Amino acid sequence: MKKILHISFMIVLVTGTFFLVSFADQKHLVQRYKSFRIEILNASDDALISEKEIRDIIAGRFGDIEGAMISMINLSELEKTVLDNPYVSVCEVYQTIGGSLIMKILVRAPLVRIMNDHGQQFYIDHSGYMVPVSFNHPSHVIVANGNISDRLVAIDKTEKPLSAVPDSSVLRQIYPVAMGIAKDSFLKSFIDQIYINENKEIELVPKLGSQEIIFGTAENTTRKLENLKTFYLKVMSRLDWNTYKTINLKYNNQVVCSK
């Protein structure tokens, strides 16, 4: 008798649980999002896309998220739609118990603007990705030009990592130098341009003075930039800025100048 009662209780329990789950699922299908929030975790003045532009992209594909039925929004498709934009590097969405949808995003911020010898322009961002220029968000970053033959060519016409270009590419030389300059407030305000000469070596163009700063390759970038900074702060600060015509950083641990 006890065994029969136990079995009957289990049947009732399982049936009740199934009913509650089914009821919850049905209720979920008709629920609507109470709010939709976008959080750009690395927002900055140099960001290549704004929150409003991201919302416009989403609205064009899904309509208004706030007020939409939860069952009608495919979260994987929502993420993919945003990630298809070349100026977005990371996108994750999740729901809250209260019926809100939250999207967290990382956007691409340009490090250097490349102007190649084919007349094409594109950015390399801080993560080492090549991305198209955004004419809606002109960024005041250092420019690299001269003998640069690399093009921004991707199957999907969006972004491409530097790892996809040959080791011999001058872009691999430009990136660490631009990164080193961007990390130092003095150099960032002092260096105006990275120029690739006919020997595929780097020259730096200052905003003040008419010196030709011969950098060479990206080898020992940190040491070369530190030597350059020290030279200008401790030596050139006491001289006429046009005293030297050439400043050469190619030699080991020294700065060689010529008038």
PyMOL commands that set and color helices and strands:
alter all, ss='L'
color gray80, all
select helices_A, chain A and resi 2-30+51-62+70-72+75-83+162-164+171-183+185-190+221-234+236-238
alter helices_A, ss='H'
color red, helices_A
select strands_A, chain A and resi 35-40+88-95+100-107+110-115+121-125+129-132+142-146+160-161+191-196+202-206+212-216+246-248+256-258
alter strands_A, ss='S'
color yellow, strands_A
deselect
rebuild
show_as cartoon
